[in-house]
């Protein structure tokens, strides 16, 4: 095959179809990650045993998508000759799926924390932590919607929610870490500090996704 064959219309059409399939796979992976976050939320705040049991299978599906998409991205970069915007799209996908995979891992961590918390009464801060989790989930949903629509402006709304998550984390950490006269063991406090840290990191990864969409569309990093 000649070096110019990648520029032929049939090759270009094949590349665009492959790129569209890749984008759909990323969005499917995103939907699974959204579900894993919901399951982690249900486990942590409502002691939902079905959510705890289900998340393992969801995480396995997320990991399969991660490996598949990574291979497909590498194939498109090495076997095709993408133009500038397509190159941005593929390279951003490779980074974006890492953010998604990490959110899924943190969601599974939340279910493990929830199991350890079963033995303890609910902490007074749980409602604040739940609100923080809702904000982080909204950030993920908004970032994935911006990816589906290739909307470079959606990251602004995500940033507002990220500020709320960061403020909640700071306030909750101060409350939990410096709590005095703790009756009994300190394990539930330690677990809740881990939980808010996981949620804060999930929000950071959701922010990354929004920024990567901006890069895909504009070629500039926000």
C-alpha positions as CSV (number, residue, x, y, z in Angstrom):
1,X,0.0,0.0,0.0
2,X,1.4,3.4,-0.9
3,X,1.9,6.1,1.7
4,X,-0.8,8.2,0.1
5,X,-3.4,5.4,0.3
6,X,-4.5,6.5,3.8
7,X,-5.8,9.7,2.2
8,X,-8.1,8.0,-0.3
9,X,-11.8,8.5,0.3
10,X,-12.6,4.9,1.1
11,X,-9.8,4.8,3.7
12,X,-11.0,8.1,5.2
13,X,-14.5,6.8,5.4
14,X,-13.3,3.6,7.0
15,X,-11.4,5.7,9.6
16,X,-14.4,7.8,10.4
17,X,-16.6,4.8,10.9
18,X,-14.0,3.3,13.2
19,X,-13.8,6.6,15.1
20,X,-17.6,6.7,15.5
21,X,-17.6,3.2,16.9
22,X,-14.8,4.2,19.3
23,X,-16.8,7.2,20.5
24,X,-19.9,5.0,21.1
25,X,-17.8,2.6,23.1
26,X,-16.4,5.4,25.2
27,X,-20.0,6.6,25.9
28,X,-21.0,3.0,26.8
29,X,-18.1,2.8,29.2
30,X,-19.2,6.1,30.6
31,X,-22.7,4.8,31.2
32,X,-21.3,1.8,33.1
33,X,-19.2,4.1,35.2
34,X,-22.2,6.3,36.0
35,X,-24.0,3.1,37.1
36,X,-21.0,2.0,39.3
37,X,-21.0,5.5,41.0
38,X,-24.8,5.1,41.7
39,X,-24.2,1.6,43.1
40,X,-21.4,2.9,45.3
41,X,-23.7,5.7,46.5
42,X,-26.5,3.2,47.2
43,X,-24.2,1.0,49.2
44,X,-22.6,3.8,51.2
45,X,-25.7,5.8,52.1
46,X,-28.5,3.1,52.1
47,X,-26.6,-0.1,52.9
48,X,-27.9,-1.6,49.7
49,X,-26.7,-5.2,49.6
50,X,-27.8,-5.7,46.0
51,X,-25.6,-2.7,44.9
52,X,-22.6,-4.2,46.7
53,X,-23.1,-7.5,44.9
54,X,-23.7,-6.0,41.5
55,X,-20.8,-3.6,41.4
56,X,-18.2,-6.3,40.9
57,X,-19.7,-7.5,37.6
58,X,-20.1,-3.8,36.5
59,X,-16.4,-3.2,37.3
60,X,-15.4,-6.2,35.2
61,X,-17.3,-4.8,32.2
62,X,-15.7,-1.4,32.7
63,X,-12.3,-3.0,32.7
64,X,-13.1,-4.9,29.5
65,X,-14.2,-1.7,27.8
66,X,-11.0,0.0,29.0
67,X,-8.7,-2.6,27.5
68,X,-10.7,-2.7,24.3
69,X,-10.8,1.0,23.8
70,X,-7.1,1.4,24.6
71,X,-6.2,-1.2,21.9
72,X,-8.5,0.4,19.4
73,X,-7.0,3.9,20.0
74,X,-3.5,2.6,19.6
75,X,-4.6,0.8,16.3
76,X,-6.1,4.0,14.9
77,X,-3.0,6.0,15.7
78,X,-0.6,3.5,14.2
79,X,-2.4,2.1,11.3
80,X,-4.2,5.3,10.1
81,X,-3.2,8.9,9.3
82,X,-5.6,11.0,11.4
83,X,-6.0,14.7,10.7
84,X,-5.5,17.2,13.5
85,X,-9.0,17.1,15.1
86,X,-9.2,13.3,14.8
87,X,-5.8,13.0,16.4
88,X,-7.0,15.2,19.3
89,X,-10.1,13.0,19.6
90,X,-8.2,9.7,19.8
91,X,-5.5,10.9,22.1
92,X,-8.1,12.5,24.4
93,X,-10.1,9.3,24.4
94,X,-7.0,7.4,25.7
95,X,-6.7,9.8,28.6
96,X,-10.4,10.1,29.2
97,X,-10.9,6.4,29.6
98,X,-8.3,6.4,32.4
99,X,-10.4,9.0,34.2
100,X,-13.5,6.8,33.8
101,X,-11.7,3.7,34.9
102,X,-10.4,5.5,38.1
103,X,-14.0,6.7,38.9
104,X,-15.2,3.1,38.6
105,X,-12.4,2.0,41.0
106,X,-13.3,4.6,43.5
107,X,-17.0,3.6,43.3
108,X,-16.0,0.0,44.1
109,X,-13.9,1.3,47.0
110,X,-17.0,3.1,48.4
111,X,-18.9,-0.2,48.5
112,X,-16.0,-1.8,50.5
113,X,-16.1,1.1,52.9
114,X,-19.9,0.7,53.2
115,X,-19.5,-2.9,54.3
116,X,-17.1,-1.9,57.1
117,X,-19.5,0.8,58.2
118,X,-22.4,-1.6,58.7
119,X,-21.4,-2.3,62.3
120,X,-21.6,1.4,63.3
121,X,-24.5,3.9,63.7
122,X,-24.8,6.5,60.9
123,X,-22.5,9.5,61.5
124,X,-24.2,13.0,61.7
125,X,-22.2,14.1,58.7
126,X,-23.7,11.5,56.4
127,X,-26.3,13.8,54.8
128,X,-23.6,16.3,53.9
129,X,-21.4,13.5,52.5
130,X,-24.4,12.3,50.4
131,X,-25.0,15.8,49.0
132,X,-21.3,15.9,48.1
133,X,-21.7,12.6,46.3
134,X,-24.7,13.9,44.4
135,X,-22.7,16.9,43.2
136,X,-19.9,14.6,42.0
137,X,-22.4,12.4,40.1
138,X,-23.9,15.4,38.5
139,X,-20.4,16.4,37.4
140,X,-19.8,13.1,35.8
141,X,-23.2,13.2,34.0
142,X,-22.5,16.7,32.7
143,X,-19.1,15.8,31.5
144,X,-20.3,12.7,29.6
145,X,-23.2,14.8,28.1
146,X,-20.6,17.3,26.9
147,X,-18.7,14.4,25.3
148,X,-21.8,13.1,23.5
149,X,-22.6,16.6,22.2
150,X,-18.9,17.7,21.8
151,X,-19.9,20.8,23.8
152,X,-16.8,22.7,24.8
153,X,-18.8,25.0,27.1
154,X,-20.2,22.3,29.4
155,X,-17.0,22.3,31.4
156,X,-18.0,25.7,33.0
157,X,-21.0,24.1,34.8
158,X,-18.8,21.2,35.9
159,X,-16.3,23.7,37.4
160,X,-19.0,25.3,39.5
161,X,-20.0,21.9,40.9
162,X,-16.3,21.0,41.5
163,X,-16.0,24.1,43.7
164,X,-18.9,22.9,45.7
165,X,-17.4,19.4,46.1
166,X,-14.0,20.9,47.1
167,X,-15.7,23.2,49.7
168,X,-17.7,20.3,51.1
169,X,-14.5,18.1,51.3
170,X,-12.7,20.9,53.2
171,X,-15.5,21.4,55.7
172,X,-16.2,17.7,56.2
173,X,-12.5,16.9,56.6
174,X,-12.2,19.6,59.3
175,X,-15.3,18.1,61.1
176,X,-14.1,14.5,60.9
177,X,-10.4,14.9,61.4
178,X,-10.6,17.1,64.4
179,X,-13.7,15.6,66.1
180,X,-13.2,15.4,69.9
181,X,-14.4,13.0,72.5
182,X,-15.1,10.2,70.1
183,X,-16.9,7.4,71.8
184,X,-15.6,3.9,71.1
185,X,-13.3,3.1,68.2
186,X,-12.1,5.6,65.6
187,X,-12.6,3.3,62.6
188,X,-15.8,4.8,61.3
189,X,-14.2,8.3,61.3
190,X,-11.2,7.0,59.3
191,X,-13.5,5.3,56.9
192,X,-15.6,8.4,56.3
193,X,-12.4,10.5,55.7
194,X,-11.5,7.9,53.1
195,X,-15.0,8.1,51.6
196,X,-14.9,11.9,51.2
197,X,-11.4,11.7,49.7
198,X,-12.6,9.1,47.1
199,X,-15.6,11.2,46.2
200,X,-13.4,14.3,45.9
201,X,-11.1,12.4,43.5
202,X,-14.1,11.2,41.5
203,X,-15.1,14.8,41.0
204,X,-11.6,15.7,39.9
205,X,-11.7,12.9,37.3
206,X,-15.1,14.2,36.1
207,X,-13.6,17.6,35.7
208,X,-10.7,16.1,33.7
209,X,-13.3,14.6,31.3
210,X,-14.9,18.0,30.7
211,X,-11.5,19.6,30.1
212,X,-10.6,16.9,27.6
213,X,-13.8,17.6,25.7
214,X,-12.9,21.2,25.5
215,X,-9.5,20.1,24.1
216,X,-11.1,17.8,21.5
217,X,-13.3,20.6,20.2
218,X,-11.0,23.7,20.4
219,X,-7.5,22.2,20.5
220,X,-6.8,24.3,23.6
221,X,-6.6,23.0,27.2
222,X,-8.8,24.8,29.6
